[in-house]
Amino acid sequence: MAKRTWILLDVEEDQYVDEIRLTSADADGVPEGITIAKRRLRGGPRDGVDVVEVDNGAFRFTVVPTRGMGLWRAALGAVHLGWQSPVVGPVHPALVNLQQADGLGWLTGFDELLARCGLWSNGAPVFNENGTLRWGLHGRIQNTPAAKVHVAIDDASGEISVGGTVDEGYLYHHRLRLTTTYKTLPGEPGVRIVDEVTNLSDEPSQMQLLYHVNLGLPLVDPGSKLVAPVARIAPRAAGEWEKIDTWDTYHPETPGAGGVCFFATLLADADGWTRTLLSNAAGTQGLSLKYNSAQLPCFTQWKNAQPAANGYVTGLEPATNYPSERTFEESKGRVVALAPGESRTFELALEAHADAKSVAAAKQEVAKLQGSHKPEVLTDPDPDWSWV
């Protein structure tokens, strides 16, 4: 099976393509109606950021190699996936201070549809006994530029892929490599993602990985619903402004509302695959997030009901662990151990829904996973999940 590959970046080989556009008119083997383009953004905080834009004839998405191979935004017709962050990005990592004293510097670059959190740590900031920052919020990988990037097209199936590698580590510490591939077929209403994390060291290492999938207006509107095959769900913390009984429903923009999180485990099929569906209030548009829960056993729902100007958004977050302090997660056995040279694979997919029929079909798929199982809903935090 032949595959055509275009190298866009290879640091080891000192290769770099500033700009390229691939269509059926530009390159043999590119299917009709398909466009793949790579360019460098200019001006403002985005200056110097590389993006790879893919249009499979129906679904469009933008990968950002400069920002850890994150997924900036996507669309299926009138269904726009992403959110209106107060941060206007994509922000160049050089402008993001991950060592900011309060540990929250990661937020100054946060505006993606999909941002990876990890690889050494992926949760809340952790501080040393003297008050200095040990590990910042959500780790470093999202603000680390890729070292290799390529695009490819399979001549037989027409499958388009965007792949890259991102390395994290430094002297006397861990050496981890993220190898990621985005895959989509002509006309497919979404994109599939396969990640592999490898320990490059000759010593044992550890890792954490969380996928921060973020959605806001107009897809998320007052009355929007998250449909998920819940086995067990609990609030992250006691006393937050929203209670557990409305976890699946989204409120209107609410000035002064703080962000809330609900931690959950989800039911899956025999192969470990599960699905969550976020649909608008009318049930006419939505997004399914599908992932392998054997690889990513922990699920977090983040809800920020602040007005749009302050980032009205929800995060759907499958992960190896809950986004608590790394020390707490390690004490609960939720930090992944990697032997020298060992790799772990993580798979997920985004599927957009452009009409009520598609949304209803996705709801049925979630209902099959739920079956007759009654969700266990905790009104208080689970002490095995929450450190606050």
Order of alpha helices (4+ residues) and beta strands (2+ residues): beta-beta-beta-beta-beta-beta-beta-beta-beta-beta-beta-beta-beta-beta-beta-beta-beta-beta-beta-beta-beta-beta-beta-alpha-beta-beta-alpha-beta
